Structures are given as C-alpha cells and as structure tokens.
Amino acid sequence: MIEKRTEPVAYVPKSEEVLKEIALGIIEGRIFCDRQIDNKEHVPLVFMILALMDEQTAEQLKVQDVCLIYEYINKSGPMGINGMPTFFSMRCLNRTDTEKMMKYYEEADKMRKEFLGTPEDK
C-alpha cells in the first residue's frame, strides 16, 4: 500500500557542481527536461507524475518556485509519446537554480560547438 505524504517536501538548492552536471547531462542527452517539449500541454504526458499529482503537491511546487522539470533518460518508461520519453519520476529546479544552470548550459554548449566547429546558429 502506498502511503500519501502529508508533509511538504522542501526544495534543497543545488550546488554549482550539480547544476553543471545537469547542464552537461542535457547537452549530452543523458537528461531530458521540460524545455525540450515543444507543446507545453504534453509536459504531463512525458512527466506522468504531474498528471497524477494531487493539488496540494502541485501547489507546493508553485510555492517553491519550481520552473524546470527534468529526469535522467535511464529512468524513462518503455513507451514514448510523440518520440519523447515518458517518466514516472521527476526532478526539479527552482527559478534561481534554473537561471544558474542555464548559464552553465549556454557556456558548455558554446564550448562544444566551438570544439566541433559547429556554426553558432545550429
């Protein structure tokens, strides 16, 4: 029997090292995030836990200013939605950590493109 959690789960800010690992994981394709989903209505289809989440838990995510949802690709389910993976779990970043991680992502992506000789617009 699954017990319902009654206490809110507090967001724990991520270290700079963890944020860099997330950025690199997205670039390398080891991590899938909600920013990779073109139609935002499909986010709960990919991260199914969102569709199954109760209102109290969803409200906690809003209060904690969660704005990026991600998961490691090796945690994906057996079936995909429109070519995207599906997950029964998720990880989150709040707005502050998302902004930091995106700076690392842009920096690492630029270095990767320069190393590979890929034009900036690709």
C-alpha positions as a Markdown table, in Angstrom:
| # | Residue | x | y | z |
|---|---|---|---|---|
| 1 | Met | 0.0 | 0.0 | 0.0 |
| 2 | Ile | 1.3 | 3.4 | -0.9 |
| 3 | Glu | 1.1 | 6.0 | 1.9 |
| 4 | Lys | 0.3 | 9.5 | 1.0 |
| 5 | Arg | 2.9 | 12.1 | 2.0 |
| 6 | Thr | 1.5 | 14.6 | 4.4 |
| 7 | Glu | 4.4 | 17.0 | 4.9 |
| 8 | Pro | 5.7 | 19.2 | 2.1 |
| 9 | Val | 9.0 | 18.3 | 0.6 |
| 10 | Ala | 11.3 | 21.3 | 0.9 |
| 11 | Tyr | 13.3 | 22.3 | -2.1 |
| 12 | Val | 17.0 | 21.9 | -1.5 |
| 13 | Pro | 19.2 | 24.4 | -3.5 |
| 14 | Lys | 21.6 | 22.6 | -5.7 |
| 15 | Ser | 25.4 | 23.1 | -5.6 |
| 16 | Glu | 27.2 | 24.7 | -8.5 |
| 17 | Glu | 28.7 | 21.2 | -9.3 |
| 18 | Val | 25.3 | 19.6 | -9.5 |
| 19 | Leu | 24.0 | 22.4 | -11.7 |
| 20 | Lys | 26.9 | 22.0 | -14.1 |
| 21 | Glu | 26.3 | 18.2 | -14.2 |
| 22 | Ile | 22.6 | 18.9 | -15.1 |
| 23 | Ala | 23.6 | 21.3 | -17.9 |
| 24 | Leu | 26.1 | 18.8 | -19.3 |
| 25 | Gly | 23.6 | 16.0 | -19.0 |
| 26 | Ile | 21.1 | 17.9 | -21.1 |
| 27 | Ile | 23.7 | 18.7 | -23.7 |
| 28 | Glu | 24.9 | 15.1 | -23.8 |
| 29 | Gly | 21.4 | 13.7 | -24.0 |
| 30 | Arg | 21.6 | 11.9 | -20.6 |
| 31 | Ile | 18.9 | 14.2 | -19.1 |
| 32 | Phe | 15.6 | 15.1 | -20.6 |
| 33 | Cys | 13.9 | 18.3 | -19.4 |
| 34 | Asp | 10.6 | 20.1 | -19.9 |
| 35 | Arg | 12.3 | 22.7 | -22.1 |
| 36 | Gln | 12.7 | 20.1 | -24.8 |
| 37 | Ile | 9.0 | 19.6 | -25.2 |
| 38 | Asp | 7.6 | 21.9 | -27.9 |
| 39 | Asn | 3.9 | 21.7 | -26.8 |
| 40 | Lys | 3.7 | 22.5 | -23.1 |
| 41 | Glu | 0.4 | 20.7 | -22.9 |
| 42 | His | 2.5 | 17.5 | -23.4 |
| 43 | Val | 4.6 | 18.0 | -20.3 |
| 44 | Pro | 2.2 | 15.9 | -18.1 |
| 45 | Leu | 2.2 | 13.2 | -20.8 |
| 46 | Val | 6.0 | 13.0 | -20.6 |
| 47 | Phe | 6.4 | 13.5 | -16.8 |
| 48 | Met | 3.3 | 11.4 | -15.9 |
| 49 | Ile | 3.7 | 12.1 | -12.2 |
| 50 | Leu | 2.5 | 15.6 | -12.9 |
| 51 | Ala | -0.8 | 14.3 | -14.3 |
| 52 | Leu | -1.3 | 12.1 | -11.3 |
| 53 | Met | -0.2 | 14.6 | -8.7 |
| 54 | Asp | -2.7 | 15.9 | -6.1 |
| 55 | Glu | -3.5 | 19.6 | -5.8 |
| 56 | Gln | -1.6 | 20.0 | -2.6 |
| 57 | Thr | 1.6 | 18.7 | -4.0 |
| 58 | Ala | 1.2 | 20.8 | -7.2 |
| 59 | Glu | 0.7 | 23.9 | -5.1 |
| 60 | Gln | 3.9 | 23.1 | -3.2 |
| 61 | Leu | 5.8 | 23.1 | -6.5 |
| 62 | Lys | 4.4 | 26.6 | -7.2 |
| 63 | Val | 5.2 | 27.9 | -3.8 |
| 64 | Gln | 8.8 | 26.6 | -4.1 |
| 65 | Asp | 9.0 | 28.4 | -7.5 |
| 66 | Val | 9.8 | 25.2 | -9.4 |
| 67 | Cys | 10.3 | 26.1 | -13.0 |
| 68 | Leu | 12.3 | 23.3 | -14.6 |
| 69 | Ile | 11.5 | 19.6 | -14.5 |
| 70 | Tyr | 14.0 | 17.0 | -15.6 |
| 71 | Glu | 14.9 | 13.4 | -15.3 |
| 72 | Tyr | 17.7 | 11.1 | -16.3 |
| 73 | Ile | 16.9 | 9.2 | -19.6 |
| 74 | Asn | 17.8 | 5.9 | -18.0 |
| 75 | Lys | 14.7 | 6.4 | -15.7 |
| 76 | Ser | 12.3 | 6.6 | -18.7 |
| 77 | Gly | 9.5 | 4.1 | -19.2 |
| 78 | Pro | 9.2 | 1.6 | -22.0 |
| 79 | Met | 6.8 | 3.7 | -24.2 |
| 80 | Gly | 7.2 | 7.2 | -25.6 |
| 81 | Ile | 4.8 | 10.0 | -26.5 |
| 82 | Asn | 5.4 | 11.5 | -30.0 |
| 83 | Gly | 9.0 | 10.5 | -30.0 |
| 84 | Met | 9.6 | 11.7 | -26.5 |
| 85 | Pro | 10.4 | 9.6 | -23.4 |
| 86 | Thr | 7.9 | 9.1 | -20.6 |
| 87 | Phe | 8.8 | 9.2 | -16.9 |
| 88 | Phe | 7.1 | 8.1 | -13.7 |
| 89 | Ser | 9.5 | 10.2 | -11.7 |
| 90 | Met | 10.9 | 13.7 | -12.0 |
| 91 | Arg | 13.5 | 16.1 | -10.5 |
| 92 | Cys | 13.1 | 19.8 | -10.2 |
| 93 | Leu | 15.0 | 23.1 | -10.1 |
| 94 | Asn | 13.6 | 26.3 | -8.7 |
| 95 | Arg | 13.9 | 29.6 | -10.6 |
| 96 | Thr | 17.2 | 30.6 | -9.0 |
| 97 | Asp | 18.9 | 27.3 | -9.7 |
| 98 | Thr | 17.4 | 27.1 | -13.2 |
| 99 | Glu | 18.9 | 30.5 | -14.1 |
| 100 | Lys | 22.3 | 29.4 | -12.9 |
| 101 | Met | 22.1 | 26.1 | -14.7 |
| 102 | Met | 21.0 | 27.7 | -17.9 |
| 103 | Lys | 24.2 | 29.9 | -17.8 |
| 104 | Tyr | 26.3 | 26.8 | -17.5 |
| 105 | Tyr | 24.3 | 25.1 | -20.3 |
| 106 | Glu | 24.9 | 28.1 | -22.6 |
| 107 | Glu | 28.6 | 28.2 | -21.7 |
| 108 | Ala | 29.1 | 24.5 | -22.2 |
| 109 | Asp | 27.1 | 24.4 | -25.4 |
| 110 | Lys | 29.1 | 27.2 | -26.9 |
| 111 | Met | 32.4 | 25.5 | -26.0 |
| 112 | Arg | 31.1 | 22.2 | -27.5 |
| 113 | Lys | 30.1 | 24.0 | -30.7 |
| 114 | Glu | 33.5 | 25.8 | -30.9 |
| 115 | Phe | 35.3 | 22.5 | -30.3 |
| 116 | Leu | 33.3 | 20.7 | -33.0 |
| 117 | Gly | 33.5 | 23.6 | -35.4 |
| 118 | Thr | 29.7 | 23.8 | -35.5 |
| 119 | Pro | 28.2 | 27.2 | -36.5 |
| 120 | Glu | 26.5 | 29.1 | -33.7 |
| 121 | Asp | 23.1 | 29.0 | -35.2 |
| 122 | Lys | 22.8 | 25.2 | -35.1 |
